[in-house]
């Protein structure tokens, strides 16, 4: 194996070890409590603002 292949193998092994560790340490995701990924057209009000929004324009 040359140096590039060795480094590539170390990278992928490290990534797999990290993902396995992360998966084992995090609690399971409760999909019923997660906010929707996209609320466009769902009838939900916008809960945030935009940094370019003029003061007093929120909620109109």
DSSP file (Angstrom, degrees, kcal/mol; ACC not computed):
  #  RESIDUE AA STRUCTURE BP1 BP2  ACC     N-H-->O    O-->H-N    N-H-->O    O-->H-N    TCO  KAPPA ALPHA  PHI   PSI    X-CA   Y-CA   Z-CA
    1    1 A X              0   0    0      0, 0.0     2,-0.1     0, 0.0     0, 0.0   0.000 360.0 360.0 360.0 138.8    0.0    0.0    0.0
    2    2 A X     >  -     0   0    0      1,-0.1     4,-2.0     4,-0.0     5,-0.2  -0.371 360.0 -94.2 -90.3 178.1    1.2    3.4   -0.8
    3    3 A X  H  > S+     0   0    0      1,-0.2     4,-2.5     2,-0.2     5,-0.2   0.864 122.3  52.9 -62.3 -39.6    0.9    6.5    1.5
    4    4 A X  H  > S+     0   0    0      1,-0.2     4,-2.4     2,-0.2    -1,-0.2   0.916 109.9  47.6 -64.6 -43.6   -2.3    7.7   -0.2
    5    5 A X  H  > S+     0   0    0      2,-0.2     4,-2.4     1,-0.2    -1,-0.2   0.885 111.6  51.2 -64.8 -38.3   -4.1    4.4    0.3
    6    6 A X  H  X S+     0   0    0     -4,-2.0     4,-2.5     2,-0.2    -2,-0.2   0.937 111.8  45.8 -64.3 -46.8   -3.0    4.2    3.9
    7    7 A X  H  X S+     0   0    0     -4,-2.5     4,-2.4     1,-0.2    -2,-0.2   0.889 112.1  51.9 -64.6 -38.1   -4.3    7.7    4.7
    8    8 A X  H  X S+     0   0    0     -4,-2.4     4,-2.4     2,-0.2    -1,-0.2   0.913 110.9  47.9 -63.6 -42.7   -7.5    6.9    2.9
    9    9 A X  H  X S+     0   0    0     -4,-2.4     4,-2.4     2,-0.2    -2,-0.2   0.897 111.3  49.9 -64.9 -40.9   -8.0    3.7    4.9
   10   10 A X  H  X S+     0   0    0     -4,-2.5     4,-2.6     2,-0.2    -2,-0.2   0.912 110.7  51.0 -63.8 -42.0   -7.2    5.5    8.2
   11   11 A X  H  X S+     0   0    0     -4,-2.4     4,-2.6     2,-0.2    -2,-0.2   0.954 113.3  43.1 -59.7 -51.5   -9.8    8.2    7.3
   12   12 A X  H  X S+     0   0    0     -4,-2.4     4,-2.4     1,-0.2    -1,-0.2   0.876 114.4  50.4 -66.6 -37.1  -12.6    5.8    6.5
   13   13 A X  H  X S+     0   0    0     -4,-2.4     4,-2.3    -5,-0.2    -1,-0.2   0.926 112.3  47.8 -64.6 -43.2  -11.8    3.6    9.5
   14   14 A X  H  X S+     0   0    0     -4,-2.6     4,-2.5    -5,-0.2    -2,-0.2   0.896 111.5  50.5 -63.2 -40.6  -11.8    6.7   11.8
   15   15 A X  H  X S+     0   0    0     -4,-2.6     4,-2.6     2,-0.2    -2,-0.2   0.920 111.2  47.9 -64.0 -43.4  -15.1    7.9   10.2
   16   16 A X  H  X S+     0   0    0     -4,-2.4     4,-2.3     2,-0.2    -2,-0.2   0.893 111.9  49.9 -64.6 -39.4  -16.7    4.5   10.8
   17   17 A X  H  X S+     0   0    0     -4,-2.3     4,-2.4     2,-0.2    -2,-0.2   0.919 111.9  48.7 -64.5 -43.1  -15.5    4.4   14.4
   18   18 A X  H  X S+     0   0    0     -4,-2.5     4,-2.9     2,-0.2    -2,-0.2   0.929 111.9  48.2 -62.7 -45.4  -16.8    7.9   15.0
   19   19 A X  H  X S+     0   0    0     -4,-2.6     4,-2.6     1,-0.2    -1,-0.2   0.899 112.2  49.3 -63.6 -39.7  -20.2    7.1   13.5
   20   20 A X  H  X S+     0   0    0     -4,-2.3     4,-1.8     2,-0.2    -1,-0.2   0.910 113.2  47.0 -64.9 -41.5  -20.5    3.9   15.5
   21   21 A X  H  X S+     0   0    0     -4,-2.4     4,-1.5     2,-0.2    -2,-0.2   0.930 113.8  47.7 -64.3 -45.4  -19.6    5.8   18.7
   22   22 A X  H  X S+     0   0    0     -4,-2.9     4,-1.6     1,-0.2    -2,-0.2   0.908 111.8  49.8 -62.7 -43.2  -22.1    8.5   17.9
   23   23 A X  H  < S+     0   0    0     -4,-2.6    -1,-0.2     1,-0.2    -2,-0.2   0.852 112.4  47.8 -64.9 -34.9  -24.8    6.1   17.1
   24   24 A X  H  < S+     0   0    0     -4,-1.8    -1,-0.2    -5,-0.2    -2,-0.2   0.758 115.2  44.8 -78.2 -23.9  -24.2    4.2   20.4
   25   25 A X  H  < S+     0   0    0     -4,-1.5     2,-0.3    -3,-0.2    -2,-0.2   0.678  95.6  83.5 -95.3 -19.6  -24.1    7.3   22.6
   26   26 A X  S  < S-     0   0    0     -4,-1.6     3,-0.1    -5,-0.2     2,-0.1  -0.612  79.3-117.1 -90.5 145.7  -27.2    9.3   21.3
   27   27 A X        -     0   0    0     -2,-0.3    -1,-0.1     1,-0.1    -2,-0.1  -0.398  44.2 -87.9 -72.3 156.7  -30.7    8.7   22.5
   28   28 A X        -     0   0    0      1,-0.1     2,-0.4    -2,-0.1    -1,-0.1  -0.311  45.9-108.4 -64.0 149.3  -33.2    7.5   19.9
   29   29 A X        -     0   0    0     -3,-0.1     2,-1.0     1,-0.0    -1,-0.1  -0.651  19.1-143.1 -82.3 130.0  -35.0   10.2   17.9
   30   30 A X    >>  -     0   0    0     -2,-0.4     3,-1.6     1,-0.2     4,-0.6  -0.815  13.0-167.1 -92.0 100.5  -38.7   10.6   18.8
   31   31 A X  T 34 S+     0   0    0     -2,-1.0     3,-0.3     1,-0.3    -1,-0.2   0.725  82.4  62.5 -65.1 -21.6  -40.1   11.4   15.3
   32   32 A X  T 34 S+     0   0    0      1,-0.2    -1,-0.3    -3,-0.1    -2,-0.0   0.722 106.6  44.4 -75.6 -20.2  -43.4   12.6   16.8
   33   33 A X  T <4 S+     0   0    0     -3,-1.6    -1,-0.2     2,-0.1     2,-0.2   0.477  90.0 104.6-101.1  -4.9  -41.7   15.4   18.7
   34   34 A X  S  < S-     0   0    0     -4,-0.6     3,-0.1    -3,-0.3     2,-0.1  -0.529  75.6-115.8 -77.0 141.9  -39.5   16.6   15.8
   35   35 A X        -     0   0    0     -2,-0.2    -1,-0.1     1,-0.1    -2,-0.1  -0.398  43.6 -88.6 -69.7 155.7  -40.4   19.8   14.1
   36   36 A X        -     0   0    0      1,-0.1     3,-0.2    -2,-0.1    -1,-0.1  -0.353  27.8-131.4 -64.9 146.1  -41.4   19.5   10.4
   37   37 A X  S    S+     0   0    0      1,-0.3     2,-0.4    -3,-0.1    -1,-0.1   0.894  95.1  12.5 -64.0 -39.6  -38.5   19.7    8.0
   38   38 A X        -     0   0    0      2,-0.1    -1,-0.3     1,-0.1     0, 0.0  -0.991  59.6-171.6-141.7 129.9  -40.4   22.2    5.8
   39   39 A X    >   +     0   0    0     -2,-0.4     3,-1.9    -3,-0.2     5,-0.4   0.238  37.5 137.9-106.5  12.6  -43.6   23.9    6.9
   40   40 A X  T 3  S-     0   0    0      1,-0.3    -2,-0.1     2,-0.1     0, 0.0  -0.436  82.4  -0.8 -64.2 122.3  -44.5   25.5    3.5
   41   41 A X  T 3  S+     0   0    0     -2,-0.3    -1,-0.3     3,-0.2    -2,-0.1   0.575  99.5 112.7  77.9  10.0  -48.2   25.1    2.9
   42   42 A X  S <  S-     0   0    0     -3,-1.9    -2,-0.1     2,-0.2     3,-0.1   0.573  86.4-116.2 -91.0  -7.8  -48.8   23.2    6.2
   43   43 A X  S    S+     0   0    0     -4,-0.4     2,-0.2     1,-0.3    -3,-0.1   0.391  71.0 134.2  89.2  -4.4  -50.9   26.0    7.8
   44   44 A X        -     0   0    0     -5,-0.4    -1,-0.3     1,-0.1    -2,-0.2  -0.587  57.1-118.5 -81.3 141.8  -48.3   26.6   10.5
   45   45 A X        -     0   0    0     -2,-0.2     2,-0.3    -3,-0.1    -1,-0.1  -0.419  31.8-101.2 -74.7 153.6  -47.3   30.2   11.3
   46   46 A X        -     0   0    0      1,-0.1    -1,-0.1    -2,-0.1    13,-0.0  -0.596  31.6-169.1 -73.7 132.6  -43.8   31.3   10.9
   47   47 A X        +     0   0    0     -2,-0.3     2,-0.2     2,-0.1    -1,-0.1   0.472  63.2  51.6-103.7  -3.2  -42.1   31.3   14.3
   48   48 A X        -     0   0    0      1,-0.0     2,-0.2     0, 0.0    -2,-0.0  -0.658  68.3-136.8-124.0-179.9  -38.9   33.1   13.3
   49   49 A X        -     0   0    0     -2,-0.2     2,-0.4     9,-0.1    -2,-0.1  -0.580  19.4-109.8-124.3-170.9  -37.8   36.2   11.5
   50   50 A X    >   -     0   0    0     -2,-0.2     3,-1.8     4,-0.1     8,-0.0  -0.967  20.2-128.7-125.5 143.3  -35.3   37.3    8.9
   51   51 A X  T 3  S+     0   0    0     -2,-0.4    -1,-0.1     1,-0.3     0, 0.0   0.726 110.3  52.2 -66.0 -20.5  -32.3   39.5    9.6
   52   52 A X  T 3  S+     0   0    0      2,-0.1    -1,-0.3    -3,-0.0     2,-0.3   0.422  82.9 114.6 -93.7   1.2  -33.2   41.8    6.7
   53   53 A X  S <  S-     0   0    0     -3,-1.8     3,-0.1     1,-0.1     5,-0.1  -0.541  72.9-116.3 -74.9 134.1  -36.8   42.2    8.0
   54   54 A X    >   -     0   0    0     -2,-0.3     3,-2.0     1,-0.1     4,-0.3  -0.386  39.3 -92.3 -67.3 145.9  -37.6   45.8    9.0
   55   55 A X  T 3  S+     0   0    0      1,-0.3    -1,-0.1     2,-0.1     0, 0.0  -0.336 113.8  22.8 -58.9 137.8  -38.5   46.3   12.7
   56   56 A X  T 3  S+     0   0    0     -3,-0.1    -1,-0.3     1,-0.0    -2,-0.1   0.352  96.6  98.6  87.5  -6.0  -42.2   46.1   13.3
   57   57 A X    X   +     0   0    0     -3,-2.0     3,-1.6     2,-0.1    -2,-0.1   0.662  54.2 104.5 -86.2 -17.7  -42.8   44.1   10.1
   58   58 A X  T 3  S+     0   0    0     -4,-0.3    -9,-0.1     1,-0.2    -3,-0.0  -0.418  82.8  21.9 -66.9 136.0  -42.9   40.7   11.9
   59   59 A X  T 3         0   0    0     -2,-0.1    -1,-0.2   -13,-0.0    -2,-0.1   0.438 360.0 360.0  90.0   0.6  -46.4   39.4   12.2
   60   60 A X    <         0   0    0     -3,-1.6    -2,-0.1     0, 0.0    -3,-0.0   0.463 360.0 360.0 -87.2 360.0  -48.0   41.3    9.4
